[in-house]
Structures are given as C-alpha cells and as structure tokens.
Amino acid sequence: MANKMNSSAILASLSPQEILDFQVRNGMIDLDDVRASIVDTERKKILKAHPYAISHGKDGR
C-alpha cells in the first residue's frame, strides 16, 4: 500500500509537461499522430462552419 501512495505522490508532483515528455520518450504517445489529429480536428471544425458545400470541378480545382 505504501508503494501505491508513493507513486501517487510522485505523479502529483509532476507537471503536465513532464508527464507528456515521459510518455513521448517511452513510446506511449507518437507526436506525428497527435499532429495529424490536431490538423484533422481543425479541418473538420472549419468545414463544419463553412456555409456552402465544397466540391471539386472536373479540372481538379
């Protein structure tokens, strides 16, 4: 039980940046996946706010 409380105290003392750095260093989070997710989310947000249908013409524009 003491070990579990010690782990909780360690986690409580870490900043969000330190936790993120740990996860990246240990392969728990892939920054390329995070970046792609951010871009996808922003693209969906913009498209949702766009009042007109977006389509491509036959010439690809």
Stockholm file with secondary structure:
# STOCKHOLM 1.0

chainA/1-61         MANKMNSSAILASLSPQEILDFQVRNGMIDLDDVRASIVDTERKKILKAHPYAISHGKDGR
#=GR chainA/1-61 SS CHHHHHHHHHHHHSCHHHHHHHHHHTTSSCHHHHHHHHHHHHHHHHHHHCSSCCCCCTTCC
#=GC SS_cons        CHHHHHHHHHHHHSCHHHHHHHHHHTTSSCHHHHHHHHHHHHHHHHHHHCSSCCCCCTTCC
//
